[in-house]
């Protein structure tokens, strides 16, 4: 029986799977912004191809939707502009508390990175629906099931 390379990598040489009890920082090393974006786009496309019904819900992930709704409420209720900062502080304050509690990297730049991430998530979500394949390490991989595979 042939074993796929992914399975060997996931289980290691001795075939044992090791599970962790808490999330940990992944030591991926330095990556260019374009490489990070390509990786995120590739995984979005793969999630779309694999789990359409769940991927639809990812549009609600991140802070963009709830913070946009909060801003809409502030405007609709004609509250003073600084009231828009309250949901922002609560949202990203909670994320900072999580990062601090988990021992993840946290700096004064973190909230700005989180805001940028939350602005880009809807764009990434749309890009996940576009195309019929991904490029991984220079190889074009189709995410469309071929007639012969059926």
N, CA, C and O atoms as a GROMACS GRO file, in nm:
protein
  600
    1UNK      N    1   0.084  -0.117   0.000
    1UNK     CA    2   0.000   0.000   0.000
    1UNK      C    3   0.089   0.124   0.000
    1UNK      O    4   0.175   0.139   0.086
    2UNK      N    5   0.067   0.212  -0.097
    2UNK     CA    6   0.145   0.335  -0.106
    2UNK      C    7   0.098   0.434  -0.002
    2UNK      O    8  -0.021   0.450   0.023
    3UNK      N    9   0.196   0.500   0.056
    3UNK     CA   10   0.164   0.603   0.156
    3UNK      C   11   0.189   0.738   0.092
    3UNK      O   12   0.292   0.758   0.028
    4UNK      N   13   0.098   0.832   0.109
    4UNK     CA   14   0.117   0.964   0.048
    4UNK      C   15   0.224   1.039   0.126
    4UNK      O   16   0.237   1.019   0.247
    5UNK      N   17   0.303   1.127   0.059
    5UNK     CA   18   0.410   1.201   0.126
    5UNK      C   19   0.358   1.286   0.241
    5UNK      O   20   0.425   1.299   0.343
    6UNK      N   21   0.239   1.344   0.226
    6UNK     CA   22   0.182   1.426   0.333
    6UNK      C   23   0.162   1.348   0.460
    6UNK      O   24   0.181   1.400   0.570
    7UNK      N   25   0.125   1.222   0.447
    7UNK     CA   26   0.104   1.139   0.566
    7UNK      C   27   0.237   1.110   0.636
    7UNK      O   28   0.245   1.113   0.758
    8UNK      N   29   0.339   1.084   0.559
    8UNK     CA   30   0.470   1.060   0.619
    8UNK      C   31   0.518   1.185   0.693
    8UNK      O   32   0.573   1.175   0.803
    9UNK      N   33   0.497   1.301   0.634
    9UNK     CA   34   0.540   1.424   0.699
    9UNK      C   35   0.460   1.450   0.825
    9UNK      O   36   0.514   1.496   0.926
   10UNK      N   37   0.330   1.420   0.821
   10UNK     CA   38   0.244   1.448   0.936
   10UNK      C   39   0.275   1.355   1.053
   10UNK      O   40   0.264   1.396   1.168
   11UNK      N   41   0.314   1.232   1.024
   11UNK     CA   42   0.335   1.136   1.132
   11UNK      C   43   0.481   1.120   1.169
   11UNK      O   44   0.512   1.064   1.274
   12UNK      N   45   0.570   1.166   1.086
   12UNK     CA   46   0.713   1.152   1.116
   12UNK      C   47   0.764   1.016   1.071
   12UNK      O   48   0.689   0.935   1.018
   13UNK      N   49   0.891   0.994   1.094
   13UNK     CA   50   0.954   0.870   1.048
   13UNK      C   51   0.904   0.747   1.121
   13UNK      O   52   0.896   0.639   1.063
   14UNK      N   53   0.869   0.763   1.249
   14UNK     CA   54   0.828   0.646   1.326
   14UNK      C   55   0.678   0.619   1.316
   14UNK      O   56   0.629   0.522   1.375
   15UNK      N   57   0.604   0.701   1.244
   15UNK     CA   58   0.462   0.678   1.223
   15UNK      C   59   0.373   0.723   1.338
   15UNK      O   60   0.252   0.700   1.334
   16UNK      N   61   0.429   0.788   1.439
   16UNK     CA   62   0.350   0.834   1.553
   16UNK      C   63   0.301   0.976   1.528
   16UNK      O   64   0.374   1.061   1.476
   17UNK      N   65   0.178   1.001   1.566
   17UNK     CA   66   0.122   1.136   1.558
   17UNK      C   67   0.132   1.199   1.696
   17UNK      O   68   0.097   1.136   1.796
   18UNK      N   69   0.179   1.321   1.701
   18UNK     CA   70   0.190   1.391   1.828
   18UNK      C   71   0.091   1.507   1.828
   18UNK      O   72   0.090   1.590   1.737
   19UNK      N   73   0.008   1.512   1.931
   19UNK     CA   74  -0.090   1.619   1.945
   19UNK      C   75  -0.045   1.714   2.055
   19UNK      O   76   0.016   1.673   2.154
   20UNK      N   77  -0.074   1.842   2.037
   20UNK     CA   78  -0.040   1.941   2.139
   20UNK      C   79  -0.165   1.984   2.212
   20UNK      O   80  -0.276   1.974   2.158
   21UNK      N   81  -0.149   2.031   2.333
   21UNK     CA   82  -0.266   2.071   2.411
   21UNK      C   83  -0.293   2.221   2.405
   21UNK      O   84  -0.391   2.268   2.462
   22UNK      N   85  -0.207   2.297   2.337
   22UNK     CA   86  -0.227   2.441   2.324
   22UNK      C   87  -0.166   2.488   2.192
   22UNK      O   88  -0.071   2.427   2.143
   23UNK      N   89  -0.219   2.596   2.135
   23UNK     CA   90  -0.160   2.649   2.011
   23UNK      C   91  -0.019   2.701   2.038
   23UNK      O   92   0.014   2.738   2.150
   24UNK      N   93   0.062   2.705   1.935
   24UNK     CA   94   0.198   2.756   1.950
   24UNK      C   95   0.236   2.832   1.824
   24UNK      O   96   0.180   2.810   1.717
   25UNK      N   97   0.333   2.920   1.840
   25UNK     CA   98   0.381   3.000   1.728
   25UNK      C   99   0.453   2.908   1.629
   25UNK      O  100   0.532   2.822   1.669
   26UNK      N  101   0.425   2.926   1.500
   26UNK     CA  102   0.487   2.841   1.399
   26UNK      C  103   0.614   2.908   1.348
   26UNK      O  104   0.609   3.020   1.299
   27UNK      N  105   0.726   2.841   1.360
   27UNK     CA  106   0.854   2.901   1.318
   27UNK      C  107   0.874   2.891   1.167
   27UNK      O  108   0.956   2.811   1.120
   28UNK      N  109   0.800   2.970   1.093
   28UNK     CA  110   0.809   2.965   0.948
   28UNK      C  111   0.925   3.047   0.894
   28UNK      O  112   0.963   3.033   0.778
   29UNK      N  113   0.983   3.133   0.977
   29UNK     CA  114   1.092   3.216   0.932
   29UNK      C  115   1.043   3.338   0.856
   29UNK      O  116   0.923   3.360   0.845
   30UNK      N  117   1.136   3.414   0.804
   30UNK     CA  118   1.103   3.537   0.731
   30UNK      C  119   1.034   3.503   0.600
   30UNK      O  120   1.077   3.413   0.528
   31UNK      N  121   0.928   3.575   0.570
   31UNK     CA  122   0.856   3.560   0.443
   31UNK      C  123   0.829   3.699   0.387
   31UNK      O  124   0.797   3.792   0.461
   32UNK      N  125   0.841   3.712   0.255
   32UNK     CA  126   0.804   3.837   0.190
   32UNK      C  127   0.652   3.849   0.192
   32UNK      O  128   0.582   3.749   0.199
   33UNK      N  129   0.602   3.972   0.185
   33UNK     CA  130   0.458   3.997   0.187
   33UNK      C  131   0.388   3.922   0.074
   33UNK      O  132   0.280   3.867   0.093
   34UNK      N  133   0.449   3.919  -0.044
   34UNK     CA  134   0.390   3.848  -0.158
   34UNK      C  135   0.379   3.698  -0.133
   34UNK      O  136   0.282   3.635  -0.175
   35UNK      N  137   0.478   3.642  -0.066
   35UNK     CA  138   0.475   3.499  -0.033
   35UNK      C  139   0.363   3.468   0.067
   35UNK      O  140   0.293   3.367   0.054
   36UNK      N  141   0.348   3.556   0.166
   36UNK     CA  142   0.243   3.536   0.265
   36UNK      C  143   0.106   3.545   0.198
   36UNK      O  144   0.018   3.463   0.223
   37UNK      N  145   0.089   3.647   0.112
   37UNK     CA  146  -0.039   3.664   0.042
   37UNK      C  147  -0.069   3.544  -0.048
   37UNK      O  148  -0.182   3.496  -0.051
   38UNK      N  149   0.032   3.495  -0.120
   38UNK     CA  150   0.012   3.379  -0.208
   38UNK      C  151  -0.028   3.256  -0.127
   38UNK      O  152  -0.114   3.179  -0.170
   39UNK      N  153   0.033   3.238  -0.012
   39UNK     CA  154  -0.001   3.123   0.075
   39UNK      C  155  -0.145   3.134   0.125
   39UNK      O  156  -0.220   3.037   0.123
   40UNK      N  157  -0.183   3.253   0.170
   40UNK     CA  158  -0.319   3.272   0.219
   40UNK      C  159  -0.422   3.253   0.108
   40UNK      O  160  -0.528   3.194   0.129
   41UNK      N  161  -0.389   3.303  -0.010
   41UNK     CA  162  -0.480   3.287  -0.125
   41UNK      C  163  -0.492   3.139  -0.164
   41UNK      O  164  -0.601   3.091  -0.194
   42UNK      N  165  -0.380   3.068  -0.164
   42UNK     CA  166  -0.381   2.925  -0.196
   42UNK      C  167  -0.470   2.849  -0.099
   42UNK      O  168  -0.551   2.767  -0.141
   43UNK      N  169  -0.455   2.875   0.031
   43UNK     CA  170  -0.535   2.804   0.130
   43UNK      C  171  -0.682   2.844   0.121
   43UNK      O  172  -0.769   2.760   0.144
   44UNK      N  173  -0.711   2.969   0.088
   44UNK     CA  174  -0.850   3.011   0.070
   44UNK      C  175  -0.912   2.934  -0.047
   44UNK      O  176  -1.026   2.888  -0.038
   45UNK      N  177  -0.838   2.921  -0.155
   45UNK     CA  178  -0.888   2.849  -0.272
   45UNK      C  179  -0.910   2.701  -0.238
   45UNK      O  180  -1.010   2.642  -0.280
   46UNK      N  181  -0.819   2.642  -0.163
   46UNK     CA  182  -0.833   2.501  -0.126
   46UNK      C  183  -0.953   2.481  -0.032
   46UNK      O  184  -1.024   2.381  -0.044
   47UNK      N  185  -0.975   2.575   0.060
   47UNK     CA  186  -1.092   2.563   0.149
   47UNK      C  187  -1.221   2.579   0.070
   47UNK      O  188  -1.320   2.512   0.100
   48UNK      N  189  -1.221   2.666  -0.029
   48UNK     CA  190  -1.339   2.683  -0.113
   48UNK      C  191  -1.369   2.554  -0.188
   48UNK      O  192  -1.484   2.510  -0.193
   49UNK      N  193  -1.267   2.494  -0.246
   49UNK     CA  194  -1.286   2.371  -0.323
   49UNK      C  195  -1.326   2.254  -0.235
   49UNK      O  196  -1.398   2.164  -0.280
   50UNK      N  197  -1.280   2.253  -0.111
   50UNK     CA  198  -1.304   2.138  -0.024
   50UNK      C  199  -1.429   2.150   0.062
   50UNK      O  200  -1.499   2.051   0.083
   51UNK      N  201  -1.457   2.270   0.111
   51UNK     CA  202  -1.565   2.288   0.210
   51UNK      C  203  -1.647   2.412   0.178
   51UNK      O  204  -1.651   2.506   0.258
   52UNK      N  205  -1.713   2.414   0.063
   52UNK     CA  206  -1.788   2.533   0.021
   52UNK      C  207  -1.884   2.584   0.127
   52UNK      O  208  -1.889   2.704   0.154
   53UNK      N  209  -1.962   2.494   0.188
   53UNK     CA  210  -2.064   2.536   0.284
   53UNK      C  211  -2.001   2.604   0.406
   53UNK      O  212  -2.060   2.696   0.461
   54UNK      N  213  -1.884   2.560   0.448
   54UNK     CA  214  -1.818   2.622   0.562
   54UNK      C  215  -1.744   2.749   0.520
   54UNK      O  216  -1.738   2.846   0.595
   55UNK      N  217  -1.689   2.746   0.398
   55UNK     CA  218  -1.614   2.862   0.350
   55UNK      C  219  -1.705   2.984   0.337
   55UNK      O  220  -1.659   3.097   0.358
   56UNK      N  221  -1.831   2.963   0.304
   56UNK     CA  222  -1.924   3.076   0.293
   56UNK      C  223  -1.927   3.156   0.424
   56UNK      O  224  -1.938   3.278   0.420
   57UNK      N  225  -1.919   3.089   0.536
   57UNK     CA  226  -1.924   3.155   0.666
   57UNK      C  227  -1.798   3.234   0.698
   57UNK      O  228  -1.800   3.322   0.785
   58UNK      N  229  -1.689   3.203   0.630
   58UNK     CA  230  -1.563   3.274   0.658
   58UNK      C  231  -1.571   3.422   0.626
   58UNK      O  232  -1.488   3.500   0.672
   59UNK      N  233  -1.671   3.463   0.547
   59UNK     CA  234  -1.688   3.605   0.518
   59UNK      C  235  -1.713   3.683   0.646
   59UNK      O  236  -1.687   3.803   0.653
   60UNK      N  237  -1.763   3.615   0.747
   60UNK     CA  238  -1.794   3.680   0.874
   60UNK      C  239  -1.676   3.678   0.972
   60UNK      O  240  -1.684   3.737   1.080
   61UNK      N  241  -1.568   3.612   0.934
   61UNK     CA  242  -1.451   3.602   1.022
   61UNK      C  243  -1.379   3.737   1.030
   61UNK      O  244  -1.387   3.818   0.938
   62UNK      N  245  -1.311   3.758   1.139
   62UNK     CA  246  -1.235   3.880   1.155
   62UNK      C  247  -1.322   3.995   1.203
   62UNK      O  248  -1.441   3.978   1.230
   63UNK      N  249  -1.262   4.111   1.212
   63UNK     CA  250  -1.331   4.226   1.267
   63UNK      C  251  -1.402   4.315   1.167
   63UNK      O  252  -1.477   4.403   1.208
   64UNK      N  253  -1.382   4.295   1.038
   64UNK     CA  254  -1.439   4.386   0.938
   64UNK      C  255  -1.592   4.396   0.947
   64UNK      O  256  -1.645   4.507   0.951
   65UNK      N  257  -1.661   4.285   0.950
   65UNK     CA  258  -1.808   4.286   0.951
   65UNK      C  259  -1.862   4.343   1.083
   65UNK      O  260  -1.943   4.436   1.079
   66UNK      N  261  -1.821   4.291   1.199
   66UNK     CA  262  -1.876   4.347   1.322
   66UNK      C  263  -1.841   4.494   1.344
   66UNK      O  264  -1.922   4.571   1.396
   67UNK      N  265  -1.720   4.534   1.305
   67UNK     CA  266  -1.682   4.674   1.324
   67UNK      C  267  -1.754   4.765   1.226
   67UNK      O  268  -1.786   4.879   1.260
   68UNK      N  269  -1.779   4.717   1.105
   68UNK     CA  270  -1.858   4.795   1.009
   68UNK      C  271  -2.001   4.812   1.060
   68UNK      O  272  -2.060   4.919   1.049
   69UNK      N  273  -2.057   4.704   1.116
   69UNK     CA  274  -2.192   4.713   1.173
   69UNK      C  275  -2.195   4.810   1.291
   69UNK      O  276  -2.290   4.886   1.306
   70UNK      N  277  -2.093   4.806   1.375
   70UNK     CA  278  -2.086   4.897   1.489
   70UNK      C  279  -2.076   5.042   1.441
   70UNK      O  280  -2.140   5.130   1.498
   71UNK      N  281  -1.997   5.067   1.338
   71UNK     CA  282  -1.986   5.202   1.282
   71UNK      C  283  -2.121   5.247   1.225
   71UNK      O  284  -2.159   5.363   1.240
   72UNK      N  285  -2.192   5.155   1.160
   72UNK     CA  286  -2.325   5.186   1.107
   72UNK      C  287  -2.420   5.226   1.220
   72UNK      O  288  -2.496   5.322   1.205
   73UNK      N  289  -2.416   5.155   1.331
   73UNK     CA  290  -2.502   5.187   1.446
   73UNK      C  291  -2.467   5.324   1.503
   73UNK      O  292  -2.556   5.402   1.537
   74UNK      N  293  -2.337   5.355   1.513
   74UNK     CA  294  -2.294   5.485   1.564
   74UNK      C  295  -2.349   5.597   1.475
   74UNK      O  296  -2.398   5.698   1.525
   75UNK      N  297  -2.339   5.578   1.344
   75UNK     CA  298  -2.389   5.679   1.251
   75UNK      C  299  -2.541   5.687   1.256
   75UNK      O  300  -2.597   5.797   1.260
   76UNK      N  301  -2.609   5.571   1.257
   76UNK     CA  302  -2.756   5.568   1.259
   76UNK      C  303  -2.812   5.633   1.385
   76UNK      O  304  -2.916   5.698   1.380
   77UNK      N  305  -2.744   5.615   1.497
   77UNK     CA  306  -2.790   5.674   1.623
   77UNK      C  307  -2.739   5.816   1.643
   77UNK      O  308  -2.766   5.880   1.744
   78UNK      N  309  -2.664   5.864   1.544
   78UNK     CA  310  -2.607   5.999   1.547
   78UNK      C  311  -2.526   6.025   1.674
   78UNK      O  312  -2.534   6.132   1.734
   79UNK      N  313  -2.448   5.924   1.711
   79UNK     CA  314  -2.360   5.937   1.826
   79UNK      C  315  -2.236   6.016   1.785
   79UNK      O  316  -2.203   6.021   1.667
   80UNK      N  317  -2.168   6.077   1.880
   80UNK     CA  318  -2.045   6.150   1.843
   80UNK      C  319  -1.941   6.055   1.785
   80UNK      O  320  -1.936   5.937   1.823
   81UNK      N  321  -1.858   6.105   1.695
   81UNK     CA  322  -1.761   6.022   1.623
   81UNK      C  323  -1.672   5.937   1.714
   81UNK      O  324  -1.647   5.822   1.680
   82UNK      N  325  -1.623   5.989   1.828
   82UNK     CA  326  -1.538   5.905   1.913
   82UNK      C  327  -1.605   5.776   1.960
   82UNK      O  328  -1.537   5.682   2.002
   83UNK      N  329  -1.738   5.770   1.952
   83UNK     CA  330  -1.808   5.647   1.992
   83UNK      C  331  -1.770   5.530   1.902
   83UNK      O  332  -1.784   5.414   1.941
   84UNK      N  333  -1.721   5.559   1.782
   84UNK     CA  334  -1.677   5.454   1.689
   84UNK      C  335  -1.555   5.382   1.746
   84UNK      O  336  -1.531   5.266   1.713
   85UNK      N  337  -1.478   5.450   1.830
   85UNK     CA  338  -1.357   5.390   1.886
   85UNK      C  339  -1.387   5.284   1.991
   85UNK      O  340  -1.304   5.196   2.015
   86UNK      N  341  -1.503   5.292   2.055
   86UNK     CA  342  -1.536   5.198   2.163
   86UNK      C  343  -1.537   5.053   2.112
   86UNK      O  344  -1.470   4.969   2.171
   87UNK      N  345  -1.611   5.020   2.004
   87UNK     CA  346  -1.607   4.881   1.956
   87UNK      C  347  -1.469   4.840   1.908
   87UNK      O  348  -1.429   4.725   1.924
   88UNK      N  349  -1.395   4.934   1.850
   88UNK     CA  350  -1.259   4.904   1.805
   88UNK      C  351  -1.170   4.867   1.923
   88UNK      O  352  -1.095   4.770   1.916
   89UNK      N  353  -1.178   4.943   2.030
   89UNK     CA  354  -1.097   4.917   2.149
   89UNK      C  355  -1.137   4.784   2.212
   89UNK      O  356  -1.051   4.707   2.255
   90UNK      N  357  -1.267   4.756   2.217
   90UNK     CA  358  -1.314   4.630   2.274
   90UNK      C  359  -1.266   4.512   2.189
   90UNK      O  360  -1.213   4.414   2.242
   91UNK      N  361  -1.284   4.522   2.057
   91UNK     CA  362  -1.249   4.412   1.966
   91UNK      C  363  -1.100   4.381   1.973
   91UNK      O  364  -1.060   4.267   1.997
   92UNK      N  365  -1.017   4.483   1.950
   92UNK     CA  366  -0.873   4.459   1.945
   92UNK      C  367  -0.813   4.446   2.084
   92UNK      O  368  -0.706   4.387   2.100
   93UNK      N  369  -0.879   4.501   2.184
   93UNK     CA  370  -0.836   4.479   2.322
   93UNK      C  371  -0.852   4.332   2.360
   93UNK      O  372  -0.766   4.276   2.428
   94UNK      N  373  -0.962   4.271   2.316
   94UNK     CA  374  -0.984   4.128   2.341
   94UNK      C  375  -0.878   4.045   2.269
   94UNK      O  376  -0.828   3.947   2.323
   95UNK      N  377  -0.844   4.085   2.147
   95UNK     CA  378  -0.741   4.011   2.073
   95UNK      C  379  -0.604   4.026   2.141
   95UNK      O  380  -0.526   3.931   2.147
   96UNK      N  381  -0.576   4.146   2.191
   96UNK     CA  382  -0.450   4.168   2.262
   96UNK      C  383  -0.445   4.085   2.390
   96UNK      O  384  -0.341   4.029   2.425
   97UNK      N  385  -0.559   4.077   2.460
   97UNK     CA  386  -0.564   3.997   2.583
   97UNK      C  387  -0.540   3.850   2.551
   97UNK      O  388  -0.469   3.781   2.625
   98UNK      N  389  -0.598   3.801   2.443
   98UNK     CA  390  -0.576   3.662   2.402
   98UNK      C  391  -0.430   3.638   2.370
   98UNK      O  392  -0.371   3.540   2.417
   99UNK      N  393  -0.370   3.728   2.290
   99UNK     CA  394  -0.228   3.712   2.253
   99UNK      C  395  -0.139   3.715   2.377
   99UNK      O  396  -0.046   3.635   2.388
  100UNK      N  397  -0.166   3.806   2.469
  100UNK     CA  398  -0.085   3.816   2.590
  100UNK      C  399  -0.100   3.690   2.676
  100UNK      O  400  -0.001   3.636   2.725
  101UNK      N  401  -0.224   3.644   2.692
  101UNK     CA  402  -0.249   3.525   2.773
  101UNK      C  403  -0.184   3.402   2.713
  101UNK      O  404  -0.130   3.317   2.785
  102UNK      N  405  -0.188   3.391   2.581
  102UNK     CA  406  -0.130   3.274   2.513
  102UNK      C  407   0.021   3.284   2.499
  102UNK      O  408   0.086   3.186   2.462
  103UNK      N  409   0.078   3.400   2.530
  103UNK     CA  410   0.222   3.416   2.517
  103UNK      C  411   0.267   3.440   2.374
  103UNK      O  412   0.384   3.417   2.340
  104UNK      N  413   0.175   3.484   2.289
  104UNK     CA  414   0.209   3.513   2.149
  104UNK      C  415   0.275   3.649   2.139
  104UNK      O  416   0.268   3.731   2.231
  105UNK      N  417   0.339   3.672   2.025
  105UNK     CA  418   0.406   3.800   2.000
  105UNK      C  419   0.304   3.913   2.011
  105UNK      O  420   0.194   3.905   1.955
  106UNK      N  421   0.340   4.018   2.082
  106UNK     CA  422   0.252   4.133   2.101
  106UNK      C  423   0.339   4.257   2.110
  106UNK      O  424   0.431   4.263   2.192
  107UNK      N  425   0.310   4.356   2.028
  107UNK     CA  426   0.382   4.483   2.032
  107UNK      C  427   0.284   4.596   2.003
  107UNK      O  428   0.166   4.571   1.981
  108UNK      N  429   0.332   4.718   2.004
  108UNK     CA  430   0.247   4.833   1.975
  108UNK      C  431   0.198   4.828   1.831
  108UNK      O  432   0.096   4.889   1.798
  109UNK      N  433   0.268   4.754   1.744
  109UNK     CA  434   0.227   4.743   1.604
  109UNK      C  435   0.118   4.639   1.582
  109UNK      O  436   0.051   4.640   1.479
  110UNK      N  437   0.099   4.550   1.678
  110UNK     CA  438   0.003   4.440   1.663
  110UNK      C  439  -0.138   4.487   1.624
  110UNK      O  440  -0.194   4.433   1.529
  111UNK      N  441  -0.197   4.585   1.693
  111UNK     CA  442  -0.333   4.627   1.654
  111UNK      C  443  -0.341   4.677   1.509
  111UNK      O  444  -0.442   4.656   1.442
  112UNK      N  445  -0.236   4.742   1.462
  112UNK     CA  446  -0.236   4.790   1.324
  112UNK      C  447  -0.229   4.672   1.226
  112UNK      O  448  -0.294   4.674   1.122
  113UNK      N  449  -0.150   4.572   1.262
  113UNK     CA  450  -0.142   4.451   1.178
  113UNK      C  451  -0.275   4.379   1.178
  113UNK      O  452  -0.319   4.329   1.074
  114UNK      N  453  -0.341   4.372   1.294
  114UNK     CA  454  -0.472   4.305   1.302
  114UNK      C  455  -0.576   4.380   1.219
  114UNK      O  456  -0.660   4.318   1.153
  115UNK      N  457  -0.572   4.514   1.223
  115UNK     CA  458  -0.667   4.592   1.143
  115UNK      C  459  -0.644   4.570   0.994
  115UNK      O  460  -0.739   4.554   0.917
  116UNK      N  461  -0.517   4.569   0.953
  116UNK     CA  462  -0.485   4.543   0.812
  116UNK      C  463  -0.534   4.405   0.773
  116UNK      O  464  -0.596   4.388   0.667
  117UNK      N  465  -0.508   4.304   0.858
  117UNK     CA  466  -0.556   4.168   0.832
  117UNK      C  467  -0.708   4.167   0.814
  117UNK      O  468  -0.759   4.105   0.721
  118UNK      N  469  -0.780   4.235   0.904
  118UNK     CA  470  -0.925   4.234   0.898
  118UNK      C  471  -0.979   4.308   0.776
  118UNK      O  472  -1.087   4.276   0.728
  119UNK      N  473  -0.905   4.406   0.726
  119UNK     CA  474  -0.945   4.474   0.602
  119UNK      C  475  -0.919   4.386   0.480
  119UNK      O  476  -0.993   4.393   0.382
  120UNK      N  477  -0.814   4.303   0.487
  120UNK     CA  478  -0.779   4.217   0.374
  120UNK      C  479  -0.857   4.086   0.370
  120UNK      O  480  -0.868   4.024   0.263
  121UNK      N  481  -0.911   4.041   0.483
  121UNK     CA  482  -0.984   3.914   0.485
  121UNK      C  483  -1.101   3.909   0.386
  121UNK      O  484  -1.117   3.808   0.318
  122UNK      N  485  -1.184   4.014   0.375
  122UNK     CA  486  -1.291   4.007   0.275
  122UNK      C  487  -1.239   3.995   0.131
  122UNK      O  488  -1.298   3.927   0.048
  123UNK      N  489  -1.128   4.063   0.103
  123UNK     CA  490  -1.066   4.054  -0.030
  123UNK      C  491  -1.018   3.910  -0.053
  123UNK      O  492  -1.040   3.853  -0.160
  124UNK      N  493  -0.952   3.854   0.046
  124UNK     CA  494  -0.903   3.716   0.037
  124UNK      C  495  -1.018   3.619   0.020
  124UNK      O  496  -1.008   3.523  -0.057
  125UNK      N  497  -1.128   3.642   0.090
  125UNK     CA  498  -1.246   3.556   0.081
  125UNK      C  499  -1.300   3.555  -0.062
  125UNK      O  500  -1.333   3.449  -0.116
  126UNK      N  501  -1.309   3.671  -0.124
  126UNK     CA  502  -1.357   3.679  -0.263
  126UNK      C  503  -1.260   3.607  -0.355
  126UNK      O  504  -1.302   3.532  -0.443
  127UNK      N  505  -1.130   3.629  -0.337
  127UNK     CA  506  -1.031   3.563  -0.422
  127UNK      C  507  -1.036   3.411  -0.408
  127UNK      O  508  -1.001   3.338  -0.501
  128UNK      N  509  -1.079   3.362  -0.292
  128UNK     CA  510  -1.093   3.218  -0.272
  128UNK      C  511  -1.195   3.155  -0.364
  128UNK      O  512  -1.186   3.037  -0.398
  129UNK      N  513  -1.293   3.233  -0.406
  129UNK     CA  514  -1.397   3.182  -0.497
  129UNK      C  515  -1.353   3.186  -0.643
  129UNK      O  516  -1.412   3.120  -0.728
  130UNK      N  517  -1.249   3.262  -0.672
  130UNK     CA  518  -1.206   3.282  -0.811
  130UNK      C  519  -1.099   3.180  -0.849
  130UNK      O  520  -1.015   3.143  -0.767
  131UNK      N  521  -1.103   3.136  -0.970
  131UNK     CA  522  -1.002   3.043  -1.020
  131UNK      C  523  -1.041   2.898  -1.001
  131UNK      O  524  -1.139   2.866  -0.933
  132UNK      N  525  -0.963   2.812  -1.062
  132UNK     CA  526  -0.991   2.668  -1.055
  132UNK      C  527  -0.868   2.590  -1.009
  132UNK      O  528  -0.863   2.468  -1.025
  133UNK      N  529  -0.771   2.659  -0.954
  133UNK     CA  530  -0.653   2.588  -0.910
  133UNK      C  531  -0.563   2.676  -0.826
  133UNK      O  532  -0.595   2.792  -0.798
  134UNK      N  533  -0.451   2.620  -0.786
  134UNK     CA  534  -0.353   2.692  -0.706
  134UNK      C  535  -0.214   2.664  -0.761
  134UNK      O  536  -0.193   2.568  -0.836
  135UNK      N  537  -0.121   2.748  -0.724
  135UNK     CA  538   0.019   2.726  -0.758
  135UNK      C  539   0.091   2.702  -0.626
  135UNK      O  540   0.087   2.785  -0.536
  136UNK      N  541   0.156   2.588  -0.616
  136UNK     CA  542   0.230   2.554  -0.496
  136UNK      C  543   0.370   2.510  -0.536
  136UNK      O  544   0.388   2.412  -0.609
  137UNK      N  545   0.468   2.584  -0.487
  137UNK     CA  546   0.608   2.558  -0.519
  137UNK      C  547   0.632   2.545  -0.670
  137UNK      O  548   0.706   2.458  -0.715
  138UNK      N  549   0.568   2.634  -0.745
  138UNK     CA  550   0.585   2.637  -0.889
  138UNK      C  551   0.501   2.538  -0.967
  138UNK      O  552   0.507   2.537  -1.090
  139UNK      N  553   0.424   2.455  -0.900
  139UNK     CA  554   0.340   2.355  -0.967
  139UNK      C  555   0.195   2.403  -0.969
  139UNK      O  556   0.142   2.446  -0.867
  140UNK      N  557   0.133   2.395  -1.086
  140UNK     CA  558  -0.008   2.432  -1.099
  140UNK      C  559  -0.092   2.310  -1.063
  140UNK      O  560  -0.076   2.203  -1.122
  141UNK      N  561  -0.181   2.328  -0.966
  141UNK     CA  562  -0.265   2.218  -0.919
  141UNK      C  563  -0.410   2.258  -0.938
  141UNK      O  564  -0.454   2.362  -0.889
  142UNK      N  565  -0.485   2.176  -1.008
  142UNK     CA  566  -0.626   2.204  -1.032
  142UNK      C  567  -0.709   2.163  -0.912
  142UNK      O  568  -0.684   2.059  -0.850
  143UNK      N  569  -0.809   2.246  -0.880
  143UNK     CA  570  -0.901   2.212  -0.771
  143UNK      C  571  -1.035   2.166  -0.827
  143UNK      O  572  -1.132   2.150  -0.753
  144UNK      N  573  -1.040   2.144  -0.958
  144UNK     CA  574  -1.161   2.096  -1.023
  144UNK      C  575  -1.147   1.945  -1.043
  144UNK      O  576  -1.045   1.898  -1.093
  145UNK      N  577  -1.249   1.871  -1.003
  145UNK     CA  578  -1.246   1.727  -1.019
  145UNK      C  579  -1.257   1.692  -1.168
  145UNK      O  580  -1.348   1.740  -1.236
  146UNK      N  581  -1.166   1.611  -1.218
  146UNK     CA  582  -1.169   1.575  -1.360
  146UNK      C  583  -1.270   1.465  -1.385
  146UNK      O  584  -1.310   1.393  -1.293
  147UNK      N  585  -1.310   1.453  -1.509
  147UNK     CA  586  -1.408   1.350  -1.549
  147UNK      C  587  -1.354   1.210  -1.520
  147UNK      O  588  -1.430   1.121  -1.481
  148UNK      N  589  -1.223   1.190  -1.539
  148UNK     CA  590  -1.166   1.056  -1.520
  148UNK      C  591  -1.160   1.017  -1.374
  148UNK      O  592  -1.155   0.898  -1.342
  149UNK      N  593  -1.160   1.116  -1.284
  149UNK     CA  594  -1.152   1.087  -1.142
  149UNK      C  595  -1.287   1.048  -1.085
  149UNK      O  596  -1.295   0.993  -0.975
  150UNK      N  597  -1.394   1.075  -1.159
  150UNK     CA  598  -1.528   1.049  -1.109
  150UNK      C  599  -1.564   0.904  -1.122
  150UNK      O  600  -1.674   0.864  -1.084
   0.00000   0.00000   0.00000
